[in-house]
Amino acid sequence: MSVPDYMQCAEDHQTVLVVVQPVGIVPEEQFFRIYKRIVSVGQVSVRDSQRQLYIRYRHHYPPENNEWGDFQTHRKVVGLVAVTTCATAKEWPQTSDRFHAMKEVYGSTLYDSRLLVFGLEGEIAEQQRTDVAFYPSYDDCPDVERRVEDFVESIFIVLESKRLDRATDKSGDKIPLLCVPFEKKDFVGLDTDSRHYKKRCQGRMRKHVGDLCLQAGMLQDALVHYHMAVELLRSVNDFLWLGAALEGLCSSSVIFHYPGGTAGKTGARKPSVSQAADAGKRHRPGALTTNGINADTSTEIGRAKNCLSPEDIIEKYKEAISYYGKYKNAGVIELEACVKAVRVLAIQKRAMEASEFLQNAVYINLGQLSEEEKIQRYSVLSELYEIIGFHRKSAFFKRVAAMQCVAPTIPEPGWRACYKLLLETLPGYSLSLDPKDFSKGTHRGWAAVQMRLLHELVYASRRMGNPGLSVRHLSFLLQTMLDFLSDQEKKEVTQSLENYTSKCPGGMEVITLPDGMKLPSVPFTKLPIVRSVKLLNLPVSLRPHKVKCLLGQSLSSKSPFIYSPIAMHTRGDERCKKIEFQWVRGDVCEVQLMVYNPMPFELRVENMGLLTSGVEFESLPAALSLPAESGLYPVTLVGVPRTAGNITVNGYHTSVFGVSSDCLLEGLPAVKTSGCMVEVVPSLPRLQLSTSLPRSAHPTSEDLSSSVSLQLFNGESQQLTITLENIGAENLETLELTSKTLSTKEKLLGKFLSWDLQEALSHLPLKPGQSLAIPVCIQVKLDFSGQESLLQDLNDDGISVTGLSISSPLRQVLKSRAENKTAGTEPGKSEYNHVKSLDAVLNFKYSGGAGHVEGYYRELCLGVHVDVEPSVFFTRVSTLPATSTRQCHLLLDVFNSTEHELTVSSKNNQDLLLHASECQRMAIQVDKFAFENVLVPRVEDPSVQEHFTSPRQLEEQRLHAQGRLINSTLNIHWSIPSLLRQGEATVEGVLNQLVLDHLQLAPLQWDVLVNGKPCDCDAVAEWRVGEPVTLEVRLTNHSRTAVGPFALSVVPFQDYQNGVHNYELSDTVTFIGSNTFHINTVDPTESSVYRGALLFLYTGDFYLNIKFQDDRSGRELPAAWFCLPSVHIRALESPIENGA
């Protein structure tokens, strides 16, 4: 016997072998349809008996194996079922002959046979025959299973008769010697009458009867016969048949212990009713039946006595196999016994002992095997190793079988079978074709073996003519084994991959193999390696802002608590976290990836873009080239959202070495990200800003869209024209402009930036492509007061700044002082030539389109940087009284801090020319100011109004208001003719409280009239001696409160112009009445007039000094409120008209 049956198991010893074969031309599909129905009759309950007959069907069986039927009866073909197609009656004789010829092949062993004829109708089909069944068609054959059952019962009858015949002890008859094929020539010439020979015949026959009993379902008898055969055969050293008897004993014991079978799921048979009952009674000797009486206690006791234990079964198998090993021609029997023992050990979970049997099976020599038989042998060994849990050993033999499929000796190599077997080896080498399994932690398995296996898969798929499979496996190799490849191997694999993809580009589709296995996609997540993904906010000028709601509407309604620890400790997925900023529909959005090239050569990545979900997104692919083994390299991927909503960045796609990959972030746990979901708001207009002034080369802040820089002298103004162009796709509907002066230590006087927006707003809505212009006035007014360092320089040089006019150039003096400074003093720190800076931001808030409806807007910021050079300084300010009590002289010491000639002019005054670094004094006669009427500007914003509630801030506002009033009256301007530049100069920051007091018009207005004419210091009233002079004092109350009462006294004196005043004039001047005026209380905005008279007795110049009595009420008011003009009266001898 040269063809082993690797599917055999121990329980097959109780089966009868039936061969099912086609006769003539039978469609393969139809044949196997009938074959499956026949095979379904696997066991039959024999009538009038509790025994079961088990059938083993084969559609192909070598006739030479049938010659071993006497050695083991389950190898004998006892039944034949032929299937044929016969369309006409003419074909029937030929079909019948073929059937008889087929029976001749197995004729010596057949118990019975059947012929199933399909397609024949008529007189022949109507004949009643036991060995032939006629059916109209393959679809119309309802009783095939019943026919097969009848056929099996006929086989059982023959089997039972043979058992009874052989089991009957006929002492008078000579027992024949049963032989295997290779023994027949060895027994020629032996003494058949010897005791040794007879024992051999008896032992072999006992073994043969045991086989028949086992097939007939008589397990107890089979065990008895096997034990007797073992004793007889052991005594005569008939080792081959002794091994067979031991194997029969093992098989019977296995059937008893394991009624479910040892063939696994595919070959497991259902235990019969009697076997189930036996199993239930097995550990309960003497168990009762339903009637309370044991059916056959002797049977149970005898079976348990003769049956081997599970441990003894293996020992007897080892002994039997050792006996088989003594015979070269029994290699197939030995191999099959090893396989059966392994299946039993697998059920007993004794893997190490099973591996010893398999190791023995590997080295069994079966002679010259065909390539197909070798493949079958290695495949079965692989399956058996798999059953006992030796997965890597199983994979090894399956791989050997795969290589055997394409051995050089095979004319037509079976690459498809090779590929299929290689796929089946993957689990044994801890290898999966799903790349997700390689991202769950440490690498499992031997990488070198796995790479070798993947290379073989690539080669096999290429030889199969399927380049798509080659690309998939090579991509998998590069992705999962990249860390184990040498630099040279990386180059070779990538070159091979590029060669394959040039013919068949790789993609992300799932490849389905013919057997239904699916190969998942292999994204190149390591080419390049991505370390982090960060969604970038839009540029500052394009970021959307939400209109702030009222306080009550802006409160979140998700929780009533200000703080919730549950919300704080929520373990949300960072990838699903929503980012705070927003993107805008229709605008280019950016995502930054930090990538790394692990390859030892330059890596070219083509068609790299974003994978998104949630909204319609147009990804704009990029191509990049990464240097060899580069560090972290930033890559920015861009795209445009086409609809509004929430967008999620799920990953990115690439094309590397001709393989397109979709890399999802959820499969890359090592990638760092701060969130991948962002809100896309509706579309908004886009404005582009341009200015009439040159832009600054270096913006002061990233938040600025643009900035301008210019240089101005202090007090100078500049016109700036800003042009806004709508470069978006939406109409500009709203536009607001605000400004903010950045924090500066410089004191800014007046408004820095001013504009008129009405003209620009008249152009709204502004369509795409249109533009509008906004004029902005830039005016710088810093403090014009000279600092103490400058005053110290001027005073140290002996230059008086108190005279009425000073004209002394200081260029050389100041220059020499700068040269004599110590080395530790930085140049340029002098206050008179230090350039100061001012920064402000113009903020354009605009909106339109669908975003405007949803309450979104954009901001465009323009930075304005001004370097302010000093123009003029007011080094000292003082006042002198004028001839009138309602006027005074304001003295300003003006210093030209520029390097150019400068002209200073003021209202109703001559121009003052100043050379570079020259200081001169200006005397300006001004009317005193009624500061009580100056109102501090009211602030409309309540929050800002509260900011100015402190007394100090209110006082500062009052001083600013007074300074603006004085400055608007003076109207001081400067100009530099050589540069054609001019500006204003303000005294707001120069005036101190003393000067303000001198410039203030007293709230109590005093008018003195002599003979009805107003009298002031510069007017001389002339009157005749001896005539009474009327004196009238008028008080007007401009304060906010009532004043008085007051007492005024009039004191005449003479001024000798030498510092001596004569007040002893009682004989020269006399009063008509009292020289004291009593003034009652005067309410606000009211006036009071008080009159008196005096008489001059001598000629001369007399002065009247009107003084207040030193009473309590007078001391409560400032002295400046009681500034009365002096009265100068000249007494003449002659009449006034004559004197004139």
ZAFIGU-725047 format. One record per residue (C-alpha): x, y, z; residue in one letter. Coordinates in steps of 0.1 Angstrom, whole numbers, plus 5000, padded with zeros to 4 digits. Last residue first. Layout:
BEGIN
XYZA/...
% end
This chain:
BEGIN
492967185282A/493667395312G/490867625302N/488467335298E/489467185331I/489067495351P/492267635366S/493967495396E/494167135386L/493766825406A/495066515389R/493366195399I/494865845395H/492565565407V/494065215413S/492064925399P/490464685424L/491764325428C/489464175454F/488963825439W/492763785437A/492863785475A/490963455476P/487763445496L/487463345532E/489463635545R/486863885534G/484163725554S/486163755586R/486864125584D/490164305575D/488464605558Q/489064605522F/491264865506K/490665125478I/493965315472N/493265655456L/496165835440Y/496766205439F/498666415414D/498766785424G/496667095431T/495367165466Y/491967145484L/490766825466F/487166725476L/485766375479L/482566205469A/480765865475G/478765595455R/478065225458Y/476665005430V/475664635434S/475464375407S/473764035403E/474963715384T/475263535417P/473863715448D/475464015463V/475364055501T/475664415513N/478464655505I/479464925531H/481765195516F/484165375539T/485565735533N/482465875550S/480766195539G/482266455516I/485766335520F/488766575524T/491966595506V/494866835513T/494666885551D/494166515559S/496766425533L/499266235555E/499565925532Y/502666025514N/504365745495H/508165735491V/509665495465G/511265775445N/508365855423Q/506866095448Y/503665895450D/500866085467Q/498165915488F/494365885492P/492865595512V/489365475503V/487865215527S/485764915515L/483564715538A/482064385525F/478864185530P/479363985510G/479263705484V/476563485470A/477663165453T/478363055417R/480763345410S/480163615385H/479163875411N/479264225397T/480464505421L/480364885411R/482265155429V/481365515422E/483465825432L/482066175425T/484666455427V/483566775446P/484967105432E/487567285452G/490467215430V/489467125395R/489466785381W/491566555359E/491166175358A/494265995346V/493765655328A/496465385327D/495665235360C/491865215354D/489065465357C/485665425341P/483965765337K/480865875357G/482666145377N/485265895386V/484065535379L/485565225396V/484464875382D/485064565402W/484264215388Q/484063945414L/484763615397P/488363725391A/489663675356L/492263405356Q/495563465339L/497363535372H/495863225388D/496863025358L/500363145361V/500463045397L/498962705389Q/501562615363N/501262645326L/503562445304V/501562135296G/498762325279E/501062575262V/500562445228T/502662475197A/501262415162E/502862295130G/504862385100Q/507062225074R/508462375042L/511862235051L/513762555047S/510862765059P/510562585093I/507262695107S/505762745142W/502362825153H/500862975185I/497063025186N/497063225218L/493263205223T/493062835214S/495962765238N/494262945267I/491062755263L/492862425258R/494862495289G/491762565309Q/490162235298A/493262045305H/493462195340L/489762095347R/490461745335Q/493461725358E/491261835387E/488661575379L/491361315379Q/492561425413R/489161445427P/488361085418S/485261035397T/487060995364F/486760615360H/483060635368E/482560835337Q/484460575317V/482060305328S/479060535322P/480160615286D/478960965278E/481961155292V/481261515299R/483761775288P/484961985318V/483162325316L/484962655314V/482762935328N/484562955360E/487762995340F/486863355330A/490063425312F/492263735314K/492663915282D/496063855266V/499164055259Q/501863825245I/505463875254A/507763625236M/511263555249R/514063415229Q/516163095230C/518362975201E/519362615194S/519062675156A/518063035149H/514863175161L/512663425143L/509663565162L/506663665142D/504863975155Q/501763935176N/497963955172N/497663575175K/500963395176S/503963335155S/507163135159V/509663115130T/512362845129L/515762845114E/516962485112H/518862245135E/515862195157T/515562265195S/514362625191N/513762755226F/510862985234V/510763175267D/507163275270L/505963585289L/502163625292L/501263995297H/498064065316C/494564195310Q/491464255330R/493164465356T/494264695328S/497664845324T/499064495322A/500364285350P/503364065341L/503163685336T/505663395336S/506563095315V/509862935312R/511562685288T/508762675263F/510262425239F/510162425201V/510362145175S/511161815192P/511261515169E/508361275171V/508860925155D/505360825146V/504160455143H/500660395130V/499460025131G/496559935109L/494159665122C/491559485101L/488759325121E/486159075109R/482459025117Y/480058755127Y/476458795139G/474858515119E/473358755094V/476758915090H/478258575082G/475858535054A/477158835036G/478659135053G/481059245080S/483459515090Y/485459635120K/488359855111F/490759915140N/493360195137L/496160125161V/498460385177A/502160425185D/504060735194L/507760765196S/510061025211K/513261165196V/515461335223H/516961675213N/515961905241Y/515561635267E/519261545267S/519561165266K/520961175231G/524461065242P/524560815271E/526260945303T/528960705316G/531660875296A/531161205314T/529761495295K/532261755284N/531461705247E/527761765253A/528562095272R/530662215243S/527762155219K/525462335242L/527562645243V/528362635206Q/524662605196R/523362855222L/522563165202P/521663455225S/518763675217S/516863745249I/513963985252S/511864105281L/514263985307G/513763685329T/515663425309V/519063545317S/521963355302I/524763295326G/525762965310D/524662785341D/521162925337N/520762785302L/522162445310D/520062415342Q/516962515322L/517662235297L/518161985325S/514962105342E/512862015312Q/511462255287G/507662245283S/506262155249F/504561835260D/503561625231L/501261735203K/501161495173V/498561525146Q/497661245122I/494561315101C/492861025085V/491161025051P/489160715043I/489060585007A/486760324991L/487260014970S/485359794945Q/486359444934G/483559264953P/480659504960K/480659774987L/477359815003P/478160085012L/479660384993H/477960635016S/479860485045L/483160625031A/481860985030E/480560965065Q/483760825080L/485461155089D/488761105106W/490961195136S/494161045151L/496361195179F/493661415195K/495061685218G/497961675241L/499861345245L/501961295276K/504661045268E/504960735289K/503160535263T/500360275263S/499060225228L/496760485214T/493560315203K/491460395172S/488060305160T/486460255126L/483260085118E/482159935085L/478959745076T/477659595044E/480759475024L/479359244997N/480658894996E/483158724973A/486358874987G/488859134975I/486859434988N/489359714986E/489959955015L/492060265008T/493560465037I/494560825031T/496960975057L/497261355062Q/500061475084Q/500161715114S/503061885131E/502961995168G/506161805176N/508061745144F/506961445124L/508561125113Q/506560845097L/505760475100S/502860285085V/501559945096S/499859645082S/497559365093S/498559415129L/498159135154D/501659025148E/502859345164S/505259625157T/505359565120P/508859575105H/509259735070A/506659995078S/504360085050R/504860395029P/502160655032L/499160675009S/497860355025T/496560015013S/494259775030L/492659465015Q/489259375027L/487659035028R/483858975030P/482458705052L/481258345045S/479358145071P/481158005101V/483257685100V/483557535135E/486657335143V/487256965152M/490756815153C/491856895188G/495156965205S/497056695186T/499956465193K/500356165170V/501355845189A/497855705188P/497855685150L/494855475140G/492455745150E/494555995130L/493555835098L/496155785070C/494655745035D/497455615013S/498155624976S/501055404966V/503255514937G/506455534958F/504555774982V/501155924975S/499656085006T/496356135023H/495756305056Y/493756255088G/490256285103N/490156665103V/486656735116T/484457015103I/481557165121N/479157375100G/479357605070A/479957495034T/482757515009R/485657465033P/488957555015V/492157355019G/495657385031V/498357145043L/501357295061T/504457085066V/506857135094P/509956915095Y/511056725126L/514456595119G/515456455085S/516656105080E/517356175043A/515956505032P/512156545028L/510656644994S/507156784993L/504156794972A/500856964982A/497256884976P/494557154979L/491656994998S/488157124990E/485957065019F/482256995021E/481356985057V/481356725085G/484356505074S/487956575065T/490956405050L/493656655042L/496256655014G/499556515002M/499556464965N/503256364963E/505756274989V/509356244978R/511656095004L/515356165001E/517455875012F/518255685044P/514455665052M/513055775085P/511656105072N/509956305099Y/506756515099V/505356795120M/501956865104L/500357205103Q/496757245092V/495757555072E/492457715060C/491957905028V/488758105030D/485458015013G/483657935045R/485358085075V/487357895102W/486757925139Q/488757945171F/488057755203E/488957405190I/486357135196K/487656825213K/487256505192C/490956435190R/491456505227E/489056235237D/487156345267G/488156235302R/485856475320T/487656615351H/486656975349M/483056905340A/482556685370I/484456935392P/481757195384S/482357565389Y/479857855384I/477057615388F/473657625370P/475057415342S/474457405304K/472757735303S/475857935295S/475658305302L/475858525271S/472158605270Q/472158765304G/475258975297L/473959105264L/475458955233C/478959015219K/479059015182V/481158705172K/484558755157H/485858595125P/489658575119R/490758715086L/492959005097S/494558795124V/495558525100P/493258215103L/493957975132N/496057675126L/494957315132L/497857125147K/498856765139V/501856615156S/504456345151R/503856235115V/506155965102I/506756005064P/506455745052L/505555585085K/501755615082T/501955455047F/498355325046P/497954955040V/494454855029S/492854545042P/493354205024L/490054025023K/489753645023M/486853525001G/488553224986D/489053414954P/490953694972L/489254024980T/491454334979I/490254625000V/490754954982E/493355204995M/495555224965G/498655094948G/499555184912P/499854884889C/502554894862K/504655174876S/503555054910T/505554734906Y/508754904897N/508355164924E/507754884950L/510954704938S/512955024942Q/511355084977T/512354734988V/515854764975E/516455094991K/515054985025K/517154665023E/520354875019Q/519455085049D/518754775069S/515154675075L/513954585110F/512254925118D/510454935085L/508854595090M/505254705093T/505054975065Q/507654835041L/506354485043L/502754595040F/503554795009S/505354484995L/502254285002H/499854534986R/502054594956V/502454224950S/498754174953L/498154444926G/500754284904P/498553974900N/500153744874G/500353444897M/504153484894R/503853824909R/501653694937S/504153424945A/507053674946Y/505253914969V/504153624991L/507753494992E/508953845003H/506353845030L/507553505043L/511153625044R/510153945062M/508253735088Q/511253505093V/513453805099A/510953975122A/510553675145W/507253715163G/505453995180R/506354355178H/505654565208T/502454775211G/499154795193K/500354945160S/501254625143F/497654485145D/496454785126K/498554685096P/496154395088D/497954125070L/498653945102S/501853765112L/502453585145S/504453325125Y/501753055129G/499053305120P/500753375086L/501153015075T/497653005058E/498653285035L/501653085024L/499252785016L/497153004993K/500153154976Y/501552804969C/498252684956A/498052984933R/501652934922W/501052584912G/504152514891P/503552364857E/506252114848P/506952034885I/510551934891T/511552284900P/509252274930A/506452524929V/503852334950C/506752204972Q/507352564984M/503752574997A/504152245014A/507352365031V/505352675042R/502652445056K/505352255074F/506752565090F/503352715098A/502452405118S/505752425136K/504952785144R/501452695156H/502352395178F/498952395195G/498152025192I/495652075164I/498052305146E/500752045146Y/498151805131L/497252055104E/500852115094S/501551745093L/498551715070V/499851995047S/503351835046Y/501851495035R/499551645010Q/502351844994I/504451534993K/501651344977E/501251604950E/504951604943E/504851224938S/506251004965L/509150764959Q/509450554989G/507250595020L/510050675044N/508850765079I/510951055091Y/508151305095V/505951045112A/508351005140N/508351385147Q/504551355146L/504551085172F/506951295194E/504751605189S/501751415203A/503751335234E/504451715238M/500851805231A/499051595257R/495651765256K/493751435258Q/491851535227I/495151615210A/496551285222L/493851095203V/494451295171R/498151225175V/497550855179A/495550845147K/498251025127V/500950795141C/498850495131A/498550645096E/502250675092L/502850315105E/500350175081I/501850375052V/505350255061G/504349895062A/506549795033N/509749865053K/508649645081Y/510149685116K/508550025120G/505149855121Y/506249695154Y/507350025169S/504050175157I/502149905176A/504149955208E/503650335207K/499950285200Y/499750045229K/501350315252E/498950575239I/495850365247I/497250265280D/497050625292E/493450665281P/492550325298S/492250025277L/488849845275C/488749475284N/487449515319K/485149805311A/483649605283R/483149305305G/481449495333I/479149675309E/478249355290T/477749165322S/475349435334T/473049395305D/469749565308A/469949645344N/466449625360I/464549925374G/462149945344N/463550275333T/467050125333T/469250085363L/472950145365A/474949835375G/478249995369P/477950375371R/480950535355H/480150415320R/476350435324K/475950775307G/478450695281A/476750365273D/473450535270A/475050785246A/476650495228Q/473250315225S/471650625211V/474450685187S/477150935192P/477251215166K/480251195144R/483151435144A/485051455111G/485051825104T/484951935140K/487851725151G/488651375139A/488751225174T/485151105177G/482251205198G/482150865215P/485550935231Y/486150665257H/484450375240F/485550465205I/489050525218V/489050175234S/488050015202S/490750195183S/493350105208C/492449735206L/492549755168G/495949915170E/497149645193L/495849385168A/497449555139A/500849575158G/500549205165L/499849155128W/503149315119L/504949155149F/504148795144D/506448705173N/504748365178V/503648425214S/502848785207R/500448685180L/498448455203L/498248705232E/497448995210V/494748805191A/493048705224M/493049075234H/491649175200Y/488948905201H/487749025235V/487749395226L/485849315194A/483249115213D/482549415236Q/482449665207L/479749475187M/478849745162G/479249525131A/482449705121Q/483949635155L/482849275152C/484449245118L/487749395130D/487749155160G/487148865136V/490248975117H/492348985149K/491148645158R/491948525123M/495548655126R/495948495160G/494548165148Q/496748155117C/499848245136R/498947985162K/498647725135K/502047815120Y/503747785153H/502147455160R/503447325127S/501047175102D/501447445076T/505147385073D/506247675051L/507047635015G/505747965003V/505148195032F/507548475021D/505948514987K/502648595002K/504048845028E/504149155005F/500449154999P/499349115035V/498448775046C/495548585063L/496448215069L/493447995065P/492047805095I/491747435088K/488347305097D/487747045123G/487947285152S/485247505136K/485047795161D/482348015148T/483748375146A/484548355109R/481048255099D/479348485123L/481348775111R/480848685075K/477148665080S/477048995099E/478949165071L/476649025044V/473649145063I/475249475071F/475949535033I/472249475026S/471449735053E/473749985037V/471949945003F/468649995020D/469950315035E/471350425002V/467950374985R/466350575013R/468850865008E/468250864970V/464450874975D/463651224962P/465351194928C/463851454905D/466451724903D/469151494889Y/466751374863S/464251104854P/465550864881Y/466350494877F/467650274905A/469749964898V/470849684922D/467449584934T/465749574900R/462149644891Q/461949734854Q/460150054847E/463350234837A/463849984809I/460350044795E/460550414794G/462750674811E/466550724814L/467851064826G/469650954858F/470850604865V/471950524901L/473850184901L/474149994934R/476649754947S/476949474973D/479549294995Y/482449384974L/485849244983T/486949034953S/484949244928G/486749574935Y/487949624900V/485349384886E/482649604899K/483849884875M/483549644846A/480049554856H/479149924856F/480749984822R/478749694808D/475549844821S/476350184806T/476950024772Q/473749824774P/471850144785W/472950374757E/470450254732K/467650314758A/468350684757T/469650964780A/471850764804C/473750964830T/475650754855T/476350734893V/477850414907A/477650314943V/480050044953L/480249864987G/482649645006V/485949834997V/488349695023K/490449935043R/488049905073H/488949535072T/492449585085Q/494949315073F/492349135052D/491549455034G/495149525026W/494549454989E/492149744988N/495049974990N/496149854956E/492749954941P/493450324950P/490250494963Y/488450784948H/484850904956H/485250784991R/482550715016Y/482950585052R/479850415066I/478950355102Y/476550075111L/474650115144Q/473549835166R/470249825186Q/468949545164S/465649455147D/466549685118R/470149825117V/470450185126S/472350355098V/475250585100Q/476750825075G/473750875052V/474651235044S/477451095022V/474750984996I/473251334995R/476751494991K/477551244963Y/474351334944I/475351704943R/478951594937F/477951414905F/475751694892Q/478551944895E/481051714879E/478751644849P/478651274843V/480351114813I/480650744818G/480150584852V/480750814882P/482150684914Q/481050634950V/483250394970V/481850245002V/484150155031L/482650005063V/483350195095T/484350065129Q/488150115122H/487350475112D/487050555149E/490750575153A/491250845127C/492050855090Q/492351185072M/495951115062Y/494950825040D/498350695028P/498950584992V/501650324988S/500050005000M/
% end
